[in-house]
């Protein structure tokens, strides 16, 4: 199984429903080629870095799929090339690190790259949290240890009693 | 006449000791460079939108290639400009 990322830009001149329908159309087409959708990321309306077909903005979609082979690429790219509603597209084969990166990004682990300032601001909260947690957890652990100790003591006592009785 | 103490600070005292450049991907264990993250990739392009050479960015060859291809993908998707001025 291989992982691919199909990124495309939909013409923003279309109405909201049409844009969604276009994206959905390609998601369905991917499915028809035997792909399982890992994640459908709607990146939304973004400003383009340079004008394409006299448009200065576009609606970005990024669909991550898992497929048995790469045969779908030519078909879906041909369909996108013929489609006026798609301004740009890119199909990218992910390696294992890319798959892991996307998983981590979805889990919210990769915010650290861009918002470094936020991460720093979160540190004090994290510290207080980490300080708070051990205090709560530590007594419980101690109790557990104590109970275990008690149990072992009682077992030992029972064993002693048993041995005494045998004698 | 300037005394000896004044002359001492006429040139930047830090100018001699160069900071050693390093590859940040190797150092921090970054294995994947996302082409959909233009804010990250702007660190590797200059004000004209050109890709910075390894001699300036300090990347190892392996990751410089990945950075370059990620930037080119981002350009294709209009997330980064091909040509511009005063990007930063």
gemmi code that builds the backbone of each chain (N, CA, C; Angstrom):
import gemmi

chains = {
    "A": [
        ("UNK", (0.835, -1.200, 0.000), (0.000, 0.000, 0.000), (0.872, 1.253, 0.000)),
        ("UNK", (0.458, 2.197, -0.803), (1.204, 3.438, -0.877), (0.332, 4.601, -0.433)),
        ("UNK", (0.997, 5.618, 0.057), (0.298, 6.816, 0.486), (0.591, 7.955, -0.484)),
        ("UNK", (-0.459, 8.610, -0.857), (-0.329, 9.758, -1.753), (-1.067, 10.943, -1.165)),
        ("UNK", (-0.643, 12.106, -1.616), (-1.330, 13.337, -1.252), (-1.755, 14.022, -2.536)),
        ("UNK", (-3.040, 14.260, -2.693), (-3.532, 14.969, -3.877), (-3.971, 16.358, -3.420)),
        ("UNK", (-3.213, 17.355, -3.830), (-3.533, 18.739, -3.473), (-4.044, 19.438, -4.722)),
        ("UNK", (-5.128, 20.161, -4.592), (-5.607, 20.913, -5.748), (-6.256, 22.218, -5.314)),
        ("UNK", (-6.282, 23.151, -6.250), (-6.855, 24.476, -5.995), (-8.105, 24.624, -6.853)),
        ("UNK", (-9.219, 24.929, -6.201), (-10.490, 25.092, -6.901), (-10.718, 26.584, -7.141)),
        ("UNK", (-11.296, 26.873, -8.287), (-11.603, 28.253, -8.657), (-12.536, 28.890, -7.620)),
        ("UNK", (-12.165, 30.020, -7.043), (-13.004, 30.625, -5.995), (-14.218, 31.371, -6.544)),
        ("UNK", (-14.294, 31.537, -7.863), (-15.418, 32.275, -8.444), (-16.713, 31.469, -8.315)),
        ("UNK", (-16.579, 30.154, -8.264), (-17.752, 29.291, -8.107), (-18.423, 29.550, -6.760)),
        ("UNK", (-19.674, 29.171, -6.670), (-20.367, 29.334, -5.394), (-19.856, 28.280, -4.412)),
        ("UNK", (-20.140, 28.536, -3.140), (-19.636, 27.638, -2.088), (-20.027, 26.195, -2.293)),
        ("UNK", (-21.284, 25.980, -2.719), (-21.759, 24.611, -2.933), (-21.022, 23.937, -4.080)),
        ("UNK", (-20.810, 24.717, -5.152), (-20.132, 24.164, -6.327), (-18.700, 23.752, -5.993)),
        ("UNK", (-18.047, 24.590, -5.177), (-16.666, 24.288, -4.773), (-16.650, 22.974, -4.002)),
        ("UNK", (-17.576, 22.876, -3.049), (-17.633, 21.653, -2.242), (-17.960, 20.447, -3.114)),
        ("UNK", (-18.873, 20.640, -4.065), (-19.266, 19.545, -4.955), (-18.082, 19.085, -5.796)),
        ("UNK", (-17.287, 20.070, -6.278), (-16.104, 19.726, -7.078), (-15.135, 18.882, -6.270)),
        ("UNK", (-14.857, 19.351, -5.044), (-13.926, 18.613, -4.183), (-14.461, 17.211, -3.905)),
        ("UNK", (-15.756, 17.164, -3.615), (-16.376, 15.874, -3.290), (-16.319, 14.927, -4.485)),
        ("UNK", (-16.494, 15.509, -5.662), (-16.429, 14.751, -6.913), (-15.095, 14.019, -7.030)),
        ("UNK", (-14.002, 14.731, -6.733), (-12.674, 14.117, -6.853), (-12.416, 13.116, -5.736)),
        ("UNK", (-12.973, 13.390, -4.556), (-12.848, 12.419, -3.467), (-13.534, 11.113, -3.860)),
        ("UNK", (-14.715, 11.264, -4.465), (-15.448, 10.073, -4.910), (-14.682, 9.342, -6.004)),
        ("UNK", (-14.074, 10.132, -6.897), (-13.333, 9.516, -7.993), (-12.134, 8.739, -7.457)),
        ("UNK", (-11.474, 9.318, -6.456), (-10.354, 8.614, -5.820), (-10.828, 7.291, -5.238)),
        ("UNK", (-11.986, 7.353, -4.575), (-12.545, 6.143, -3.963), (-12.846, 5.093, -5.030)),
        ("UNK", (-13.346, 5.563, -6.185), (-13.694, 4.632, -7.253), (-12.460, 3.926, -7.811)),
        ("UNK", (-11.270, 4.541, -7.646), (-10.022, 3.901, -8.083), (-9.440, 2.999, -7.002)),
        ("UNK", (-10.215, 2.754, -5.969), (-9.770, 1.819, -4.929), (-8.963, 2.455, -3.830)),
        ("UNK", (-9.072, 3.783, -3.685), (-8.307, 4.465, -2.648), (-9.127, 4.585, -1.373)),
        ("UNK", (-8.454, 4.458, -0.251), (-9.095, 4.755, 1.022), (-8.617, 6.133, 1.468)),
        ("UNK", (-9.586, 6.971, 1.825), (-9.261, 8.345, 2.195), (-8.729, 8.338, 3.622)),
        ("UNK", (-7.483, 8.744, 3.772), (-6.912, 8.838, 5.118), (-7.387, 10.122, 5.784)),
        ("UNK", (-7.305, 11.209, 5.026), (-7.726, 12.491, 5.585), (-8.044, 13.443, 4.439)),
        ("UNK", (-9.110, 14.206, 4.611), (-9.463, 15.223, 3.623), (-9.324, 16.585, 4.282)),
        ("UNK", (-8.252, 17.265, 3.939), (-7.958, 18.537, 4.581), (-8.448, 19.677, 3.705)),
        ("UNK", (-9.444, 20.392, 4.211), (-9.923, 21.579, 3.498), (-9.155, 22.776, 4.029)),
        ("UNK", (-8.194, 23.223, 3.244), (-7.345, 24.321, 3.719), (-8.031, 25.664, 3.539)),
        ("UNK", (-9.082, 25.677, 2.747), (-9.885, 26.884, 2.643), (-9.352, 27.898, 1.645)),
        ("UNK", (-9.975, 29.068, 1.671), (-9.610, 30.132, 0.729), (-8.287, 30.754, 1.153)),
        ("UNK", (-7.338, 30.755, 0.234), (-6.020, 31.329, 0.515), (-5.656, 32.305, -0.589)),
        ("UNK", (-4.842, 33.269, -0.219), (-4.311, 34.211, -1.197), (-3.215, 33.517, -1.999)),
        ("UNK", (-3.251, 33.640, -3.314), (-2.201, 33.048, -4.137), (-0.966, 33.952, -4.115)),
        ("UNK", (0.177, 33.326, -4.253), (1.420, 34.101, -4.253), (1.601, 34.855, -5.565)),
        ("UNK", (0.947, 34.375, -6.614), (0.979, 35.060, -7.913), (-0.338, 34.743, -8.620)),
        ("UNK", (-0.824, 35.607, -9.513), (-2.128, 35.353, -10.132), (-2.098, 34.160, -11.092)),
        ("UNK", (-3.131, 33.328, -11.032), (-3.306, 32.219, -11.966), (-4.627, 32.453, -12.673)),
        ("UNK", (-4.620, 32.508, -13.992), (-5.826, 32.757, -14.790), (-6.580, 33.995, -14.306)),
        ("UNK", (-5.827, 34.999, -13.936), (-6.360, 36.280, -13.457), (-7.136, 36.148, -12.143)),
        ("UNK", (-6.875, 35.104, -11.390), (-7.463, 34.970, -10.056), (-6.352, 35.199, -9.031)),
        ("UNK", (-6.693, 35.879, -7.962), (-5.672, 36.141, -6.951), (-5.855, 35.299, -5.696)),
        ("UNK", (-6.909, 34.501, -5.668), (-7.094, 33.619, -4.512), (-7.628, 32.278, -5.007)),
        ("UNK", (-7.575, 31.290, -4.134), (-8.031, 29.948, -4.508), (-8.424, 29.148, -3.287)),
        ("UNK", (-9.243, 28.149, -3.518), (-9.688, 27.289, -2.418), (-8.857, 26.005, -2.467)),
        ("UNK", (-8.107, 25.778, -1.410), (-7.156, 24.662, -1.385), (-7.784, 23.442, -0.731)),
        ("UNK", (-7.537, 22.310, -1.350), (-7.925, 21.028, -0.759), (-6.715, 20.114, -0.798)),
        ("UNK", (-6.566, 19.325, 0.254), (-5.480, 18.342, 0.261), (-6.046, 17.012, 0.752)),
        ("UNK", (-6.054, 16.016, -0.109), (-6.631, 14.711, 0.237), (-5.484, 13.708, 0.358)),
        ("UNK", (-5.375, 13.115, 1.526), (-4.363, 12.068, 1.716), (-5.033, 10.717, 1.543)),
        ("UNK", (-4.483, 9.896, 0.656), (-5.128, 8.608, 0.348), (-4.121, 7.470, 0.488)),
        ("UNK", (-4.672, 6.295, 0.721), (-3.868, 5.081, 0.724), (-4.395, 4.196, -0.394)),
        ("UNK", (-3.505, 3.811, -1.315), (-3.935, 3.049, -2.491), (-3.026, 1.837, -2.665)),
        ("UNK", (-3.542, 0.776, -3.308), (-2.697, -0.398, -3.544), (-1.583, -0.141, -4.552)),
        ("UNK", (-1.829, 0.685, -5.576), (-0.780, 1.013, -6.548), (-1.009, 2.418, -7.102)),
        ("UNK", (-0.078, 2.851, -7.932), (-0.114, 4.237, -8.403), (-0.840, 4.441, -9.718)),
        ("UNK", (-1.693, 3.495, -10.095), (-2.353, 3.614, -11.404), (-3.362, 4.754, -11.478)),
        ("UNK", (-3.861, 5.148, -10.293), (-4.911, 6.170, -10.295), (-4.358, 7.539, -10.674)),
        ("UNK", (-3.022, 7.724, -10.532), (-2.444, 9.067, -10.658), (-2.728, 9.654, -12.035)),
        ("UNK", (-2.437, 8.862, -13.090), (-2.646, 9.375, -14.434), (-4.107, 9.699, -14.695)),
        ("UNK", (-4.983, 8.827, -14.206), (-6.413, 9.031, -14.462), (-6.921, 10.294, -13.789)),
        ("UNK", (-6.551, 10.440, -12.508), (-7.089, 11.591, -11.778), (-6.455, 12.882, -12.302)),
        ("UNK", (-5.190, 12.814, -12.709), (-4.546, 14.019, -13.224), (-5.135, 14.419, -14.572)),
        ("UNK", (-5.481, 13.421, -15.365), (-6.124, 13.728, -16.650), (-7.470, 14.404, -16.418)),
        ("UNK", (-8.232, 13.861, -15.464), (-9.536, 14.439, -15.147), (-9.389, 15.877, -14.657)),
        ("UNK", (-8.352, 16.130, -13.858), (-8.151, 17.471, -13.315), (-7.682, 18.432, -14.405)),
        ("UNK", (-6.876, 17.917, -15.323), (-6.396, 18.760, -16.406), (-7.557, 19.215, -17.292)),
        ("UNK", (-8.524, 18.336, -17.459), (-9.663, 18.665, -18.321), (-10.660, 19.587, -17.638)),
        ("UNK", (-10.546, 19.671, -16.326), (-11.554, 20.385, -15.554), (-11.176, 21.868, -15.446)),
        ("UNK", (-12.103, 22.735, -15.854), (-11.842, 24.168, -15.762), (-11.875, 24.674, -14.331)),
        ("UNK", (-12.579, 23.941, -13.489), (-12.770, 24.418, -12.124), (-11.509, 24.249, -11.271)),
        ("UNK", (-10.610, 23.363, -11.715), (-9.361, 23.128, -10.987), (-8.274, 24.029, -11.561)),
        ("UNK", (-7.710, 24.879, -10.711), (-6.677, 25.796, -11.183), (-5.301, 25.151, -11.162)),
        ("UNK", (-4.999, 24.408, -10.136), (-3.709, 23.731, -10.018), (-3.919, 22.435, -9.263)),
        ("UNK", (-3.049, 21.478, -9.509), (-3.089, 20.240, -8.730), (-1.688, 19.688, -8.590)),
        ("UNK", (-1.511, 18.878, -7.556), (-0.210, 18.251, -7.323), (-0.458, 16.918, -6.643)),
        ("UNK", (0.068, 15.866, -7.228), (-0.003, 14.552, -6.596), (1.383, 14.217, -6.088)),
        ("UNK", (1.454, 13.858, -4.826), (2.752, 13.664, -4.202), (2.764, 12.339, -3.462)),
        ("UNK", (3.726, 11.487, -3.801), (3.868, 10.208, -3.103), (4.586, 10.418, -1.784)),
        ("UNK", (3.930, 10.033, -0.686), (4.510, 10.249, 0.636), (5.430, 9.087, 1.006)),
        ("UNK", (6.558, 9.416, 1.626), (7.376, 8.363, 2.219), (6.895, 8.147, 3.658)),
        ("UNK", (7.552, 7.243, 4.378), (7.080, 6.925, 5.725), (7.158, 8.128, 6.660)),
        ("UNK", (8.145, 8.982, 6.424), (8.270, 10.160, 7.276), (7.136, 11.145, 7.005)),
        ("UNK", (6.733, 11.215, 5.731), (5.624, 12.097, 5.378), (4.327, 11.636, 6.017)),
        ("UNK", (4.112, 10.313, 6.022), (2.907, 9.756, 6.635), (2.896, 10.072, 8.120)),
        ("UNK", (4.063, 9.904, 8.734), (4.170, 10.142, 10.177), (3.952, 11.627, 10.476)),
        ("UNK", (4.528, 12.468, 9.623), (4.385, 13.912, 9.796), (2.918, 14.307, 9.749)),
        ("UNK", (2.178, 13.748, 8.766), (0.770, 14.095, 8.635), (-0.030, 13.593, 9.828)),
        ("UNK", (0.323, 12.420, 10.313), (-0.359, 11.892, 11.504), (-0.125, 12.805, 12.696)),
        ("UNK", (1.139, 13.194, 12.862), (1.483, 14.058, 13.989), (0.802, 15.416, 13.863)),
        ("UNK", (0.711, 15.885, 12.619), (0.095, 17.191, 12.399), (-1.383, 17.145, 12.773)),
        ("UNK", (-2.030, 16.033, 12.422), (-3.444, 15.889, 12.766), (-3.632, 15.758, 14.267)),
        ("UNK", (-2.648, 15.131, 14.919), (-2.737, 14.978, 16.368), (-2.370, 16.266, 17.095)),
        ("UNK", (-1.940, 17.284, 16.319), (-1.614, 18.575, 16.921), (-0.229, 18.637, 17.521)),
        ("UNK", (0.631, 17.662, 17.166), (1.985, 17.670, 17.726), (2.874, 18.665, 16.983)),
        ("UNK", (2.545, 18.912, 15.705), (3.380, 19.816, 14.924), (2.690, 21.157, 14.821)),
        ("UNK", (2.722, 21.900, 15.910), (2.403, 23.311, 15.868), (3.686, 24.019, 16.228)),
        ("UNK", (4.656, 23.196, 16.674), (5.882, 23.750, 17.251), (6.717, 24.481, 16.226)),
        ("UNK", (6.578, 24.078, 14.935), (7.423, 24.699, 13.926), (7.076, 26.163, 13.737)),
        ("UNK", (5.803, 26.397, 13.430), (5.384, 27.742, 13.071), (5.222, 28.620, 14.310)),
        ("UNK", (4.295, 28.290, 15.209), (4.095, 29.191, 16.346), (5.047, 28.891, 17.490)),
        ("UNK", (6.283, 29.307, 17.336), (7.262, 29.082, 18.404), (6.952, 29.944, 19.617)),
        ("UNK", (6.414, 31.138, 19.345), (6.106, 32.065, 20.434), (5.019, 31.472, 21.320)),
        ("UNK", (4.019, 30.871, 20.668), (2.926, 30.267, 21.437), (3.424, 29.135, 22.311)),
        ("UNK", (4.331, 28.340, 21.709), (4.869, 27.214, 22.468), (5.557, 27.717, 23.734)),
        ("UNK", (6.310, 28.808, 23.583), (6.988, 29.389, 24.735), (5.988, 29.895, 25.774)),
        ("UNK", (4.890, 30.493, 25.266), (3.871, 31.019, 26.175), (3.185, 29.887, 26.928)),
        ("UNK", (3.093, 28.728, 26.271), (2.429, 27.590, 26.901), (3.284, 26.935, 27.980)),
        ("UNK", (4.561, 27.214, 27.939), (5.470, 26.537, 28.857), (5.101, 26.746, 30.327)),
        ("UNK", (4.837, 27.994, 30.741), (4.480, 28.169, 32.153), (3.265, 27.342, 32.565)),
        ("UNK", (2.239, 27.295, 31.674), (1.051, 26.497, 31.972), (1.439, 25.042, 32.149)),
        ("UNK", (2.248, 24.574, 31.191), (2.695, 23.186, 31.221), (3.427, 22.881, 32.512)),
        ("UNK", (4.254, 23.828, 32.924), (5.039, 23.626, 34.139), (4.121, 23.489, 35.332)),
        ("UNK", (3.139, 24.407, 35.389), (2.221, 24.341, 36.527), (1.447, 23.031, 36.512)),
        ("UNK", (1.065, 22.623, 35.285), (0.334, 21.364, 35.155), (1.191, 20.201, 35.641)),
        ("UNK", (2.414, 20.171, 35.153), (3.292, 19.057, 35.514), (3.591, 19.091, 37.005)),
        ("UNK", (3.652, 20.320, 37.530), (3.872, 20.414, 38.974), (2.652, 19.908, 39.724)),
        ("UNK", (1.482, 20.274, 39.180), (0.240, 19.895, 39.862), (-0.006, 18.401, 39.832)),
        ("UNK", (0.281, 17.790, 38.702), (-0.069, 16.376, 38.532), (0.670, 15.439, 39.482)),
        ("UNK", (1.998, 15.566, 39.538), (2.722, 14.625, 40.399), (2.251, 14.674, 41.841)),
        ("UNK", (1.875, 15.881, 42.306), (1.408, 15.998, 43.686), (0.180, 15.128, 43.916)),
        ("UNK", (-0.716, 15.178, 42.890), (-1.934, 14.373, 43.029), (-1.633, 12.888, 42.893)),
        ("UNK", (-0.769, 12.610, 41.871), (-0.515, 11.196, 41.566), (0.378, 10.541, 42.616)),
        ("UNK", (1.338, 11.302, 43.093), (2.347, 10.711, 43.964), (1.743, 10.031, 45.198)),
        ("UNK", (0.802, 10.703, 45.917), (0.232, 10.043, 47.098), (-0.451, 8.724, 46.747)),
        ("UNK", (-1.170, 8.752, 45.624), (-1.872, 7.547, 45.200), (-0.892, 6.399, 45.003)),
        ("UNK", (0.212, 6.742, 44.325), (1.223, 5.722, 44.080), (1.764, 5.193, 45.401)),
        ("UNK", (2.042, 6.146, 46.287), (2.582, 5.740, 47.596), (1.629, 4.797, 48.303)),
        ("UNK", (0.338, 5.185, 48.248), (-0.678, 4.346, 48.887), (-0.679, 2.948, 48.292)),
        ("UNK", (-0.610, 2.946, 46.943), (-0.612, 1.663, 46.251), (0.568, 0.827, 46.716)),
        ("UNK", (1.719, 1.496, 46.789), (2.924, 0.779, 47.220), (2.732, 0.243, 48.637)),
        ("UNK", (2.155, 1.155, 49.456), (1.932, 0.755, 50.851), (1.003, -0.445, 50.932)),
        ("UNK", (-0.084, -0.368, 50.158), (-1.047, -1.480, 50.195), (-0.390, -2.763, 49.737)),
        ("UNK", (0.418, -2.606, 48.666), (1.135, -3.798, 48.186), (2.032, -4.347, 49.292)),
        ("UNK", (2.718, -3.401, 49.930), (3.620, -3.811, 51.006), (2.834, -4.549, 52.089)),
        ("UNK", (1.649, -3.946, 52.418), (0.808, -4.556, 53.454), (0.418, -5.968, 53.054)),
        ("UNK", (0.005, -6.063, 51.777), (-0.421, -7.366, 51.261), (0.704, -8.373, 51.400)),
        ("UNK", (1.886, -7.919, 50.982), (3.035, -8.841, 51.031), (3.322, -9.213, 52.488)),
        ("UNK", (3.167, -8.183, 53.371), (3.388, -8.460, 54.801), (2.403, -9.509, 55.308)),
        ("UNK", (1.152, -9.253, 54.930), (0.118, -10.180, 55.420), (0.369, -11.583, 54.882)),
        ("UNK", (0.773, -11.633, 53.566), (1.077, -12.934, 52.968), (2.198, -13.619, 53.751)),
        ("UNK", (3.224, -12.796, 54.028), (4.372, -13.334, 54.758), (3.926, -13.849, 56.126)),
        ("UNK", (3.062, -13.036, 56.766), (2.556, -13.418, 58.089), (1.787, -14.729, 57.999)),
        ("UNK", (0.924, -14.806, 56.959), (0.122, -16.021, 56.766), (1.039, -17.224, 56.575)),
        ("UNK", (2.075, -16.989, 55.738), (3.013, -18.075, 55.461), (3.699, -18.520, 56.746)),
        ("UNK", (4.067, -17.508, 57.540), (4.724, -17.826, 58.826), (3.801, -18.658, 59.709)),
        ("UNK", (2.542, -18.191, 59.753), (1.548, -18.886, 60.575), (1.416, -20.334, 60.109)),
        ("UNK", (1.325, -20.459, 58.743), (1.160, -21.795, 58.149), (2.348, -22.678, 58.533)),
        ("UNK", (3.524, -22.090, 58.403), (4.741, -22.880, 58.691), (4.748, -23.288, 60.161)),
        ("UNK", (4.314, -22.340, 61.001), (4.248, -22.642, 62.438), (3.270, -23.778, 62.720)),
        ("UNK", (2.147, -23.698, 62.008), (1.135, -24.729, 62.211), (1.638, -26.103, 61.776)),
        ("UNK", (2.381, -26.097, 60.667), (2.932, -27.361, 60.173), (3.883, -27.971, 61.196)),
        ("UNK", (4.659, -27.083, 61.809), (5.594, -27.568, 62.821), (4.826, -28.136, 64.018)),
    ],
    "B": [
        ("UNK", (44.064, 63.166, 18.918), (44.470, 61.760, 18.717), (43.615, 60.838, 19.563)),
        ("UNK", (43.165, 59.772, 18.937), (42.407, 58.772, 19.691), (43.363, 57.945, 20.520)),
        ("UNK", (42.932, 57.724, 21.731), (43.792, 56.918, 22.602), (43.642, 55.441, 22.252)),
        ("UNK", (44.379, 54.621, 22.879), (44.405, 53.202, 22.557), (43.060, 52.532, 22.894)),
        ("UNK", (42.428, 53.050, 23.956), (41.146, 52.451, 24.369), (40.044, 52.697, 23.339)),
        ("UNK", (40.046, 53.893, 22.706), (39.030, 54.205, 21.690), (39.184, 53.321, 20.466)),
        ("UNK", (40.378, 53.111, 20.062), (40.667, 52.336, 18.854), (40.170, 50.905, 19.002)),
        ("UNK", (40.156, 50.417, 20.198), (39.802, 49.024, 20.449), (38.405, 48.690, 19.930)),
        ("UNK", (37.476, 49.651, 19.966), (36.094, 49.349, 19.584), (35.712, 49.902, 18.217)),
        ("UNK", (36.688, 50.313, 17.459), (36.357, 50.815, 16.132), (35.905, 49.686, 15.213)),
        ("UNK", (36.404, 48.498, 15.422), (35.935, 47.343, 14.641), (35.115, 46.442, 15.554)),
        ("UNK", (34.235, 45.673, 14.956), (33.364, 44.781, 15.727), (34.210, 43.682, 16.370)),
        ("UNK", (34.215, 43.607, 17.693), (35.053, 42.583, 18.329), (34.615, 41.152, 18.009)),
        ("UNK", (33.342, 40.983, 17.618), (32.846, 39.630, 17.330), (33.119, 39.187, 15.895)),
        ("UNK", (33.773, 40.051, 15.132), (33.886, 39.787, 13.700), (34.802, 38.598, 13.400)),
        ("UNK", (35.705, 38.347, 14.334), (36.658, 37.271, 14.078), (36.089, 35.885, 14.291)),
        ("UNK", (35.314, 35.705, 15.406), (34.860, 34.352, 15.738), (33.585, 34.015, 14.982)),
        ("UNK", (33.709, 33.200, 13.943), (32.552, 32.808, 13.142), (31.762, 31.731, 13.875)),
        ("UNK", (30.446, 31.881, 13.828), (29.609, 30.836, 14.412), (29.548, 29.662, 13.431)),
        ("UNK", (29.683, 28.476, 13.954), (29.675, 27.295, 13.094), (28.263, 27.056, 12.577)),
        ("UNK", (28.132, 26.913, 11.244), (26.811, 26.619, 10.665), (26.506, 25.141, 10.822)),
        ("UNK", (25.232, 24.818, 10.899), (24.862, 23.415, 11.051), (23.579, 23.158, 10.277)),
        ("UNK", (23.327, 21.893, 10.012), (22.089, 21.520, 9.338), (21.009, 21.320, 10.383)),
        ("UNK", (19.986, 22.142, 10.337), (18.957, 22.080, 11.387), (18.154, 20.790, 11.303)),
        ("UNK", (18.047, 20.215, 10.094), (17.256, 18.980, 9.950), (17.964, 17.818, 10.616)),
        ("UNK", (19.299, 17.794, 10.439), (20.073, 16.762, 11.099), (20.089, 16.970, 12.599)),
        ("UNK", (20.238, 18.226, 12.999), (20.395, 18.506, 14.424), (19.114, 18.195, 15.197)),
        ("UNK", (17.953, 18.585, 14.618), (16.700, 18.407, 15.350), (15.923, 17.185, 14.892)),
        ("UNK", (16.501, 16.410, 13.989), (15.851, 15.156, 13.579), (14.582, 15.359, 12.774)),
        ("UNK", (14.536, 16.412, 11.949), (13.375, 16.625, 11.082), (13.565, 15.784, 9.836)),
        ("UNK", (12.639, 14.861, 9.578), (12.834, 13.941, 8.458), (12.002, 14.347, 7.248)),
        ("UNK", (10.950, 15.122, 7.459), (10.039, 15.432, 6.364), (9.833, 16.931, 6.280)),
        ("UNK", (9.937, 17.452, 5.081), (9.745, 18.884, 4.882), (8.441, 19.081, 4.122)),
        ("UNK", (7.501, 19.765, 4.749), (6.164, 19.895, 4.186), (6.133, 21.020, 3.157)),
        ("UNK", (5.676, 20.696, 1.951), (5.589, 21.727, 0.911), (4.368, 22.614, 1.106)),
        ("UNK", (3.475, 22.254, 2.033), (2.268, 23.052, 2.268), (2.465, 24.053, 3.408)),
        ("UNK", (3.698, 24.206, 3.855), (3.969, 25.096, 4.979), (4.866, 26.244, 4.503)),
        ("UNK", (4.290, 27.242, 3.805), (5.139, 28.284, 3.222), (5.879, 29.116, 4.261)),
        ("UNK", (5.299, 29.239, 5.461), (5.963, 30.050, 6.484), (7.305, 29.437, 6.889)),
        ("UNK", (7.325, 28.098, 6.902), (8.576, 27.417, 7.242), (9.585, 27.552, 6.101)),
        ("UNK", (9.083, 27.430, 4.881), (9.979, 27.423, 3.724), (10.566, 28.804, 3.435)),
        ("UNK", (9.904, 29.864, 3.921), (10.455, 31.209, 3.675), (11.802, 31.391, 4.363)),
        ("UNK", (12.123, 30.530, 5.308), (13.440, 30.623, 5.941), (14.560, 30.280, 4.970)),
        ("UNK", (14.212, 29.581, 3.885), (15.245, 29.105, 2.971), (15.230, 29.846, 1.635)),
        ("UNK", (14.511, 30.961, 1.561), (14.530, 31.758, 0.335), (14.879, 33.194, 0.685)),
        ("UNK", (15.426, 33.906, -0.280), (15.813, 35.289, -0.019), (14.681, 36.235, -0.420)),
        ("UNK", (14.937, 37.517, -0.379), (13.893, 38.513, -0.608), (13.342, 38.470, -2.028)),
        ("UNK", (14.127, 37.904, -2.962), (13.646, 37.774, -4.338), (12.929, 36.446, -4.571)),
        ("UNK", (12.813, 35.637, -3.543), (12.171, 34.337, -3.688), (13.095, 33.251, -4.191)),
        ("UNK", (14.402, 33.516, -4.197), (15.366, 32.512, -4.663), (15.742, 31.584, -3.510)),
        ("UNK", (16.040, 30.364, -3.859), (16.450, 29.395, -2.846), (17.868, 29.718, -2.383)),
        ("UNK", (18.048, 29.782, -1.072), (19.370, 30.090, -0.534), (20.317, 28.913, -0.742)),
        ("UNK", (21.563, 29.189, -1.050), (22.514, 28.101, -1.229), (22.898, 27.465, 0.104)),
        ("UNK", (23.443, 26.283, 0.014), (23.864, 25.556, 1.214), (24.915, 26.339, 1.980)),
        ("UNK", (25.725, 27.046, 1.234), (26.804, 27.802, 1.883), (26.243, 28.842, 2.857)),
        ("UNK", (25.005, 29.266, 2.650), (24.391, 30.227, 3.556), (23.455, 29.532, 4.545)),
        ("UNK", (22.610, 28.631, 4.038), (21.640, 27.995, 4.939), (22.294, 26.952, 5.829)),
        ("UNK", (23.418, 26.373, 5.385), (24.105, 25.383, 6.209), (23.497, 24.001, 6.158)),
        ("UNK", (22.523, 23.779, 5.296), (21.875, 22.465, 5.225), (22.840, 21.424, 4.671)),
        ("UNK", (22.638, 20.189, 5.098), (23.394, 19.102, 4.486), (22.801, 18.844, 3.104)),
        ("UNK", (23.555, 18.157, 2.268), (23.140, 17.994, 0.872), (21.797, 17.295, 0.766)),
        ("UNK", (21.631, 16.248, 1.582), (20.392, 15.471, 1.559), (19.174, 16.359, 1.805)),
        ("UNK", (19.254, 17.224, 2.811), (18.094, 18.036, 3.170), (17.997, 19.281, 2.315)),
        ("UNK", (19.121, 19.741, 1.770), (19.041, 20.862, 0.839), (18.229, 20.460, -0.392)),
        ("UNK", (18.430, 19.226, -0.849), (17.671, 18.732, -1.992), (16.190, 18.681, -1.653)),
        ("UNK", (15.884, 18.210, -0.430), (14.476, 18.112, -0.033), (13.851, 19.488, 0.121)),
        ("UNK", (14.618, 20.419, 0.687), (14.117, 21.788, 0.847), (13.829, 22.382, -0.528)),
        ("UNK", (14.783, 22.175, -1.463), (14.638, 22.762, -2.796), (13.394, 22.214, -3.480)),
        ("UNK", (13.187, 20.892, -3.396), (12.018, 20.338, -4.076), (10.732, 20.762, -3.378)),
        ("UNK", (10.770, 20.907, -2.042), (9.572, 21.364, -1.327), (9.224, 22.796, -1.735)),
        ("UNK", (10.246, 23.623, -1.896), (10.003, 25.012, -2.300), (9.423, 25.045, -3.708)),
        ("UNK", (9.949, 24.178, -4.580), (9.459, 24.164, -5.957), (8.009, 23.691, -6.014)),
        ("UNK", (7.652, 22.735, -5.165), (6.254, 22.283, -5.103), (5.363, 23.408, -4.586)),
        ("UNK", (5.849, 24.104, -3.557), (5.065, 25.213, -2.997), (4.863, 26.313, -4.031)),
        ("UNK", (5.885, 26.526, -4.876), (5.760, 27.528, -5.932), (4.697, 27.116, -6.941)),
        ("UNK", (4.700, 25.840, -7.280), (3.716, 25.351, -8.244), (2.295, 25.567, -7.731)),
        ("UNK", (2.110, 25.370, -6.405), (0.784, 25.537, -5.805), (0.505, 26.980, -5.401)),
        ("UNK", (1.330, 27.894, -5.858), (1.149, 29.329, -5.589), (1.139, 29.645, -4.106)),
        ("UNK", (1.871, 28.847, -3.350), (2.039, 29.172, -1.934), (3.274, 30.043, -1.731)),
        ("UNK", (4.213, 29.901, -2.644), (5.385, 30.774, -2.659), (5.488, 31.370, -4.060)),
        ("UNK", (6.036, 32.568, -4.180), (6.165, 33.170, -5.509), (7.371, 32.622, -6.264)),
        ("UNK", (7.282, 32.606, -7.585), (8.458, 32.256, -8.406), (9.447, 33.420, -8.408)),
        ("UNK", (8.910, 34.595, -8.724), (9.744, 35.795, -8.709), (9.003, 36.873, -7.934)),
        ("UNK", (9.734, 37.625, -7.161), (9.120, 38.685, -6.378), (10.210, 39.660, -5.956)),
        ("UNK", (9.780, 40.646, -5.207), (10.728, 41.586, -4.635), (10.228, 41.938, -3.248)),
        ("UNK", (11.149, 42.150, -2.363), (10.798, 42.526, -0.985), (9.842, 41.508, -0.354)),
        ("UNK", (10.233, 40.246, -0.451), (9.394, 39.196, 0.154), (9.406, 39.305, 1.668)),
        ("UNK", (10.597, 39.628, 2.210), (10.695, 39.670, 3.678), (10.768, 41.110, 4.176)),
    ],
}
model = gemmi.Model(1)
for chain_id, residues in chains.items():
    chain = gemmi.Chain(chain_id)
    for i, (resn, *xyz) in enumerate(residues, 1):
        res = gemmi.Residue()
        res.name, res.seqid = resn, gemmi.SeqId(i, " ")
        for name, pos in zip(("N", "CA", "C"), xyz):
            atom = gemmi.Atom()
            atom.name, atom.element = name, gemmi.Element(name[0])
            atom.pos, atom.b_iso = gemmi.Position(*pos), 0.0
            res.add_atom(atom)
        chain.add_residue(res)
    model.add_chain(chain)
structure = gemmi.Structure()
structure.add_model(model)
structure.setup_entities()
